[in-house]
Amino acid sequence: MRLTTCSDRIGKGLHRALVLLSVLSLEVGAHSMAAAQSSVRQVPRIRYAPRGLPKRRVGAGIRGPHVVAVAVLAPKDHRPETGMSAPALYWELSADALPGLERVTFTLTEVRHGASAPALSRQLPLPTRPGLQRLALDSLGVTLAAGREYLWQLRVDQAGGITGQDAALIRRRPAGRADRGNALVRARTASADARWYDAFAALADSALV
């Protein structure tokens, strides 16, 4: 599959992520989707639809003149699910974030009946390259309880008080059985079961190998 060229701001890592998101037929923003559409015309689409979940939109990241671009790679218009207790999460860091990068903070907060439980916070190793980033929750000793809903957030801080952050929801709904087969088969199985994070991870992991 030949990939079309994206702008330098999007970067190669985000371009790969946008291709994966396009394959899953998800809304990632008009400008981003337009950049990826031409590169996925020959890729079989994996149809995904939330399973009886209410619409819930998570707000966007920080806006302002002193902001660095960071994006968590997950739908924002509903509560995406996983069947895993410690799934891999994906996020994107812009190239202009690397110079002077001082801190990357991961925060996980359980959402309880409109209120939030105390947050769990971890400092992550600083990325050595921009683009698509993989965060394995098991490497942090973090597990998700079945049936619980969480808000996960990434915040990056650069020298000079420049910051950026983004967030998304996640809920664990255990799968009946482990997904098997190649990346595309596993992604289709997870997508058919409305497990967005598992479908994305199957494709993203194969792209990062």
C-alpha positions as CSV (number, residue, x, y, z in Angstrom):
1,M,0.0,0.0,0.0
2,R,1.5,3.3,-1.0
3,L,1.1,6.1,1.5
4,T,0.5,9.7,0.4
5,T,2.5,12.4,1.9
6,C,1.1,14.4,4.9
7,S,2.3,17.8,6.1
8,D,5.3,17.9,8.4
9,R,3.1,19.0,11.2
10,I,1.1,15.8,11.1
11,G,4.3,13.7,10.9
12,K,4.9,10.1,9.8
13,G,3.7,8.6,13.1
14,L,0.4,10.4,13.1
15,H,-0.1,9.5,9.4
16,R,0.2,5.8,10.3
17,A,-2.3,6.3,13.1
18,L,-4.7,8.2,10.8
19,V,-4.6,5.4,8.3
20,L,-5.5,2.9,11.1
21,L,-8.3,5.2,12.3
22,S,-9.6,5.5,8.7
23,V,-9.6,1.7,8.4
24,L,-11.8,1.6,11.5
25,S,-14.2,4.2,9.9
26,L,-14.0,6.5,12.9
27,E,-14.4,10.3,13.1
28,V,-11.0,11.9,13.9
29,G,-11.6,15.4,12.6
30,A,-12.3,16.7,9.1
31,H,-8.8,18.0,8.4
32,S,-7.1,14.8,9.7
33,M,-9.5,12.4,7.9
34,A,-9.0,14.2,4.6
35,A,-5.3,13.8,4.9
36,A,-5.7,10.0,5.3
37,Q,-8.5,9.2,3.0
38,S,-6.5,8.9,-0.2
39,S,-4.0,6.5,1.4
40,V,-6.6,3.9,2.5
41,R,-8.8,3.6,-0.6
42,Q,-7.5,0.0,-1.2
43,V,-7.6,-1.1,2.4
44,P,-10.6,-3.2,3.5
45,R,-12.7,-1.2,5.9
46,I,-13.5,-2.6,9.3
47,R,-17.0,-1.5,10.3
48,Y,-17.3,-0.4,13.9
49,A,-20.3,0.8,15.9
50,P,-20.6,1.4,19.6
51,R,-22.8,-1.2,21.3
52,G,-25.8,0.5,22.9
53,L,-23.7,3.1,24.5
54,P,-24.8,6.7,25.2
55,K,-23.2,9.6,23.4
56,R,-20.5,11.1,25.6
57,R,-18.1,13.6,24.3
58,V,-14.8,14.3,25.9
59,G,-13.4,17.8,25.6
60,A,-10.4,18.7,23.5
61,G,-7.0,19.5,24.8
62,I,-5.5,22.8,26.0
63,R,-5.8,25.7,23.5
64,G,-3.7,28.9,23.4
65,P,-0.5,30.5,22.1
66,H,1.8,28.4,24.3
67,V,0.5,24.9,23.5
68,V,2.3,21.8,22.2
69,A,0.4,19.3,20.1
70,V,-0.5,16.0,21.8
71,A,-3.4,13.8,20.9
72,V,-4.7,10.6,22.5
73,L,-5.9,8.2,19.7
74,A,-9.4,7.2,20.6
75,P,-12.9,8.4,19.7
76,K,-14.2,11.4,21.7
77,D,-17.9,11.2,20.9
78,H,-18.7,8.0,22.9
79,R,-17.2,5.7,25.5
80,P,-14.9,3.2,23.6
81,E,-14.3,-0.2,25.2
82,T,-11.6,-2.9,25.7
83,G,-11.8,-6.5,26.7
84,M,-8.3,-6.4,28.3
85,S,-7.4,-5.6,31.9
86,A,-4.3,-3.8,30.8
87,P,-4.6,-2.7,27.2
88,A,-2.1,-0.8,25.1
89,L,-3.1,2.9,24.6
90,Y,-1.8,5.0,21.7
91,W,-1.1,8.7,21.5
92,E,0.7,11.1,19.1
93,L,3.3,13.7,19.8
94,S,4.1,16.5,17.3
95,A,7.7,17.1,16.2
96,D,7.8,20.5,17.7
97,A,7.2,19.0,21.1
98,L,10.5,17.2,21.4
99,P,12.9,20.2,21.8
100,G,12.8,21.2,25.5
101,L,10.4,18.4,26.4
102,E,10.6,18.0,30.2
103,R,7.7,15.8,31.3
104,V,5.0,13.5,30.1
105,T,2.3,12.6,32.6
106,F,-0.3,9.9,32.3
107,T,-3.4,10.2,34.5
108,L,-6.1,7.6,34.9
109,T,-9.3,8.5,36.8
110,E,-12.3,6.2,37.5
111,V,-15.6,7.8,36.6
112,R,-18.3,7.1,39.2
113,H,-21.9,8.2,38.7
114,G,-20.9,11.6,37.4
115,A,-18.2,12.1,40.0
116,S,-14.6,11.1,39.8
117,A,-12.5,8.9,42.1
118,P,-8.9,10.0,43.1
119,A,-6.7,10.0,40.0
120,L,-3.7,7.6,39.5
121,S,-0.8,9.5,38.0
122,R,2.5,8.3,36.5
123,Q,5.4,10.0,34.9
124,L,6.3,8.4,31.5
125,P,9.7,8.0,29.9
126,L,10.3,10.9,27.5
127,P,9.8,9.9,23.9
128,T,12.9,10.0,21.7
129,R,10.9,10.6,18.4
130,P,7.7,12.3,17.4
131,G,4.7,10.6,16.0
132,L,2.8,7.5,17.1
133,Q,3.5,6.4,20.8
134,R,2.5,3.2,22.5
135,L,1.7,3.1,26.2
136,A,1.3,-0.4,27.8
137,L,-0.7,-0.2,31.0
138,D,0.9,-3.4,32.3
139,S,4.3,-1.7,32.2
140,L,2.9,0.8,34.7
141,G,1.3,-1.8,37.0
142,V,-2.1,-0.5,36.0
143,T,-5.2,-2.7,35.5
144,L,-8.8,-1.8,34.6
145,A,-11.6,-3.3,36.6
146,A,-14.4,-5.1,34.6
147,G,-17.4,-2.9,34.0
148,R,-15.7,0.3,35.2
149,E,-15.4,3.5,33.2
150,Y,-12.2,5.6,33.2
151,L,-10.9,8.8,31.9
152,W,-7.3,8.6,30.7
153,Q,-5.3,11.7,30.0
154,L,-1.8,12.6,28.7
155,R,-0.1,15.9,29.5
156,V,3.2,17.1,28.1
157,D,5.3,19.9,29.5
158,Q,8.0,21.8,27.7
159,A,10.5,24.3,29.0
160,G,9.1,27.8,29.2
161,G,5.7,26.7,30.5
162,I,4.5,25.3,27.2
163,T,2.0,22.5,27.8
164,G,-0.5,20.3,25.9
165,Q,-2.9,17.7,27.0
166,D,-5.7,15.4,25.6
167,A,-8.0,12.8,27.1
168,A,-10.5,10.0,26.2
169,L,-12.8,7.6,28.0
170,I,-12.2,3.8,28.3
171,R,-14.4,1.0,29.7
172,R,-13.4,-2.6,30.2
173,R,-15.9,-5.2,29.0
174,P,-14.2,-8.6,29.1
175,A,-14.3,-10.5,25.8
176,G,-15.7,-14.0,25.7
177,R,-12.5,-15.4,24.3
178,A,-9.1,-14.2,23.1
179,D,-8.9,-12.7,19.6
180,R,-6.9,-15.0,17.3
181,G,-5.5,-14.8,13.8
182,N,-3.5,-12.1,12.0
183,A,-3.8,-8.4,12.8
184,L,-6.6,-7.8,10.4
185,V,-8.6,-10.8,11.6
186,R,-8.1,-9.8,15.3
187,A,-9.1,-6.3,14.5
188,R,-12.3,-7.4,12.7
189,T,-13.2,-9.7,15.6
190,A,-12.7,-7.0,18.2
191,S,-14.6,-4.4,16.1
192,A,-17.5,-6.7,15.5
193,D,-17.7,-7.0,19.3
194,A,-17.5,-3.2,19.7
195,R,-14.1,-3.3,21.4
196,W,-12.5,-0.3,19.8
197,Y,-9.3,-0.2,21.7
198,D,-8.6,-3.9,21.0
199,A,-9.3,-3.4,17.3
200,F,-7.0,-0.4,17.1
201,A,-4.2,-2.1,19.0
202,A,-4.2,-5.2,16.7
203,L,-3.6,-2.9,13.7
204,A,-1.3,-0.5,15.4
205,D,1.0,-3.1,16.9
206,S,1.4,-4.8,13.5
207,A,2.3,-1.4,12.0
208,L,4.9,-0.7,14.6
209,V,6.7,-4.0,14.2
